[in-house]
Amino acid sequence: YPSFPYFLNDLWFYNIRTGYWKELKPGTKMRPASRAYHMTIISDNILILFGGYGEASYFNDTWYYYIEENRWLQKQTFVHAKYPEDCTNDMDEVARNKNCIELHFPKPLQRSAGMSQETATPYDTILPFRKQRGYTPVA
């Protein structure tokens, strides 16, 4: 079915108060390619999209949707260097090759310790990304 759009690149907002969906149409033409099976999280007023599958290929890209600005921006640079291609997951090789480093899983997300009048954050709520360990603001 070549005319059936299996992979879409539309964006919808659900209003909890009204119970209605509204399609968001970003003000710029820059946006992620159509895809499915991606990961999406929200951090404050930024929707972060990673990866997915579409049109017979896997994506390894990261996109930010700035809700208040109604625009997408592709993340091009990252804080940490890419893992060298000649390195493997063999820990003996990592120890021998000074260009290789041992990668660790990220620490669990920090949660609130209790209700605070400053933040009005209920107990055990995952804190916003900007309050997590290792957060680096985007310039």
Secondary structure in CASP SS format (residue, H / E / C, confidence):
PFRMAT SS
TARGET T0000
AUTHOR 0000-0000-0000
METHOD secondary structure of the structure
MODEL  1
Y C 1.00
P C 1.00
S C 1.00
F C 1.00
P C 1.00
Y C 1.00
F C 1.00
L E 1.00
N C 1.00
D C 1.00
L E 1.00
W E 1.00
F E 1.00
Y E 1.00
N E 1.00
I C 1.00
R C 1.00
T C 1.00
G C 1.00
Y E 1.00
W E 1.00
K E 1.00
E E 1.00
L E 1.00
K C 1.00
P C 1.00
G C 1.00
T C 1.00
K C 1.00
M C 1.00
R C 1.00
P C 1.00
A C 1.00
S C 1.00
R E 1.00
A E 1.00
Y C 1.00
H C 1.00
M E 1.00
T E 1.00
I E 1.00
I E 1.00
S E 1.00
D C 1.00
N C 1.00
I E 1.00
L E 1.00
I E 1.00
L E 1.00
F E 1.00
G E 1.00
G E 1.00
Y E 1.00
G E 1.00
E C 1.00
A C 1.00
S E 1.00
Y E 1.00
F E 1.00
N E 1.00
D E 1.00
T E 1.00
W E 1.00
Y E 1.00
Y E 1.00
Y E 1.00
I C 1.00
E C 1.00
E C 1.00
N C 1.00
R E 1.00
W E 1.00
L E 1.00
Q E 1.00
K C 1.00
Q C 1.00
T C 1.00
F C 1.00
V C 1.00
H C 1.00
A C 1.00
K C 1.00
Y C 1.00
P C 1.00
E C 1.00
D C 1.00
C C 1.00
T C 1.00
N C 1.00
D C 1.00
M H 1.00
D H 1.00
E H 1.00
V H 1.00
A H 1.00
R H 1.00
N C 1.00
K C 1.00
N C 1.00
C C 1.00
I C 1.00
E C 1.00
L C 1.00
H C 1.00
F C 1.00
P C 1.00
K C 1.00
P C 1.00
L C 1.00
Q C 1.00
R E 1.00
S C 1.00
A C 1.00
G C 1.00
M C 1.00
S C 1.00
Q C 1.00
E C 1.00
T C 1.00
A C 1.00
T C 1.00
P C 1.00
Y C 1.00
D C 1.00
T C 1.00
I E 1.00
L C 1.00
P C 1.00
F H 1.00
R H 1.00
K H 1.00
Q C 1.00
R C 1.00
G C 1.00
Y C 1.00
T C 1.00
P C 1.00
V C 1.00
A C 1.00
END
